[in-house]
Amino acid sequence: MNTSTPFHFAQRAARIKPSIIREILNLADRPGVISLAGGLPSPNSFPVQAMRDATERVLRDAPQQALQYASTEGFGPLREWVAADLGTQGIQVDASKVLITTGSQQGLDLVGKVLIDPGSQVAVEAPTYVGALQAFNPYEPTYLSVAGDDEGPLVAGLEAARHARFLYMVPNFQNRGGRSISDTRRDELAARAQQLNLPLVEDNPYGDLWFDEPPPRPIAARWQDGTVYLGSFSKILAPGLRLGYVVAPTSIMPKLVQAKQAADLHTPIFNQRLVHEVIRNGFLDEHVPTIRSLYKAQRDAMLAALQRHMPASCRWTVPGGGMFFWVELPPGIDALAMLPQAVEQGVAYVPGGAFFADNSMRNVMRLSFVTVPAEQIDQGIATLARVLREAQDPSIRLAA
Amino acid sequence: MNTSTPFHFAQRAARIKPSIIREILNLADRPGVISLAGGLPSPNSFPVQAMRDATERVLRDAPQQALQYASTEGFGPLREWVAADLGTQGIQVDASKVLITTGSQQGLDLVGKVLIDPGSQVAVEAPTYVGALQAFNPYEPTYLSVAGDDEGPLVAGLEAARHARFLYMVPNFQNRGGRSISDTRRDELAARAQQLNLPLVEDNPYGDLWFDEPPPRPIAARWQDGTVYLGSFSKILAPGLRLGYVVAPTSIMPKLVQAKQAADLHTPIFNQRLVHEVIRNGFLDEHVPTIRSLYKAQRDAMLAALQRHMPASCRWTVPGGGMFFWVELPPGIDALAMLPQAVEQGVAYVPGGAFFADNSMRNVMRLSFVTVPAEQIDQGIATLARVLREAQDPSIRLAA
């Protein structure tokens, strides 16, 4: 009789690790801690009444269909809605190129599953989205970080990535300093990638959350045959429904669909019908602007708080949309090492190092301005500034 | 400018293929075809009113929590409910060993992701569940089919599987002839697997659907440290919600949770809260028996139809639960080759060959008695018998 564990892990399991963000969220989830860490949409933005009405209609008009197994590709009318919506952004697709996923995180997993071999190179921005690294890691890629400037990844950097399986980008409000990739740079990146035969994966969860002007049209609109595009309803409706989508060229769509089928058969059809029922008559045209103005006000509150409290040695760019400030700390400060003190004193954030696949930058933190209300933002930033001043005290800095 | 596709598939993509069942469902999805193919629960069994009431309560009492991001492991009270329910079946676990998944199909995918290397051996029953093969395939295992008899897989067959990463079993109503693994055999299998240090994966979607007496207690109850157990709400509530769960030993639970996080962050919390709200006050104690008697009546209808119409050369066992008859055809008949004629004449089924990982048996078909009502069952079986008689006509048989 053997009492040790009989399980033998696959090699890839060594690359499956807890997300640092999730760990921090757990850490921060205690009374008295103001969390600027998670990318949690403001609960005040959830359209509860519209959801309630839509649920009632779905369970009245199509209860059996909404509760039965359904097709892997997704609910037809929702796929059509997505295709039409993308058309307004310059991506010309029909519904057959839209796959509904269980959140866009699943889209990332499917892309990794279908395109990454152990040892394959995957090119990413610096910083990139840590959840994407987590999705790709089980497929055991190596990462190449493409250097960038204020307009986005440098076109010259693509040459080195020419053998990568793809270049993954979050074009809007998630780049250096919360910036977006500029219109010109998008043109240049698409053209150069096409020359190099380097596929692109464009992940756009934040594009609708602009404050002053909409972002340039998606990169996918500039090279459709070479770009996989991912979208999400998490930030404009509600993340708890787990609804996202992948738009992919005909050459890889069938494999993505089959991989999706193997992964969870289909995205909950109840949720798909519910969301379609909410949005089909133009609801988002009125709803999304209310999120924009809510988030813009909260961005302004955080900006004011940063200006009021933070040491002069910290730098940030004012984000034109999205959910985050990226704050650069003085070079000697390790944001990860400082986190326990911060949580201890009542504020949490995400250390920026996790967003650099090459671990190249540790003196940066990501602060969400959308999750907690304005007055807590001010209090949180004040606390953070205090922690930072203590960390700059040499005695504490050495101890950290 | 390169116009060919720039995408390069991962090697595993060659193993990602359409499910034959899904293909058949598409084929059968046209007017006039009676489908005995899909494992679709009867829509008459969906508790629409209870769902409606629960939705209202969830969106009234906890709308912001139900629509926000949530923990990867699952909704605490639902995990506790599952743990308590398993306790009544002899599996003693606390909630920390329960991971809520996006349908139990996702549980299979996660198990494969964490445990299967390319070339790993995975042991399965013959027949096994084709969806499990589909979930495991992307991780590139080889399969070893363990021979069985009327009581289940042969214990002597485990020796050959001793280097397998695990033995996958569906213990209830899915084995040879729709049988379940007997109580004695479960004891023997658990004991022998433990001696051999061979992990077990027990997939139990049908266990609650017994007609005469409940199945023996789960194999997991007999060797908890070596068994991963999968359950589902699809067959007792509604599959369109995609809610299942994995119960796993402490030695592998963290990796499963982290793999789940990478795959879709978490299962829709709205669905989890909804289901918990439906079931928390004993609803299933009244609801499941109504499904049992509905399905038992439909089983009886199919049995009567088989006896009335089918050629004497066909054999079947009367299933004591679940959703399917397994009908063995005369040796020369290939159920897959016969399918187009059957669909042409208005009836669809699943050729049994797909359920044999070693492709060892082609003269068998799986017939669902739960999806279509009794009168259609009779008509469908009558058509099937006619197709079969024609197929047995030597001229047609050669042409097939």
Interface residues (C-beta under 8 A of the other chain):
Chain A: M1 N2 T3 T5 P6 F7 H8 F9 A10 Q11 R12 A13 I16 K17 P18 S19 R22 G38 L40 P41 P43 F46 V48 M51 R52 T55 E56 L59 P63 Q64 Q65 A66 L67 Q68 Y69 A70 T72 T101 T102 G103 Q105 Q106 D109 K113 V114 L115 I116 D117 S120 G131 Q134 A135 N137 P138 Y139 R165 F166 A193 Q194 Q195 N197 L198 P199 D225 G226 S234 A238 P239 G240 L241 R242 P249 S251 I252 P254 K255 Q258 A259 Q261 A262 A263 D264 L265 H266 T267 P268 I269 F270 N271
Chain B: M1 N2 T3 T5 P6 F7 H8 F9 A10 Q11 R12 A13 I16 K17 P18 S19 R22 G38 L40 P41 P43 F46 V48 M51 R52 T55 E56 L59 R60 P63 Q64 Q65 A66 L67 Q68 Y69 A70 T72 T101 T102 G103 Q105 Q106 D109 K113 V114 L115 I116 D117 S120 G131 Q134 A135 N137 P138 Y139 R165 F166 A193 Q194 Q195 N197 L198 P199 D225 G226 S234 A238 P239 G240 L241 R242 P249 S251 I252 P254 K255 Q258 A259 Q261 A262 A263 D264 L265 H266 T267 P268 I269 F270 N271
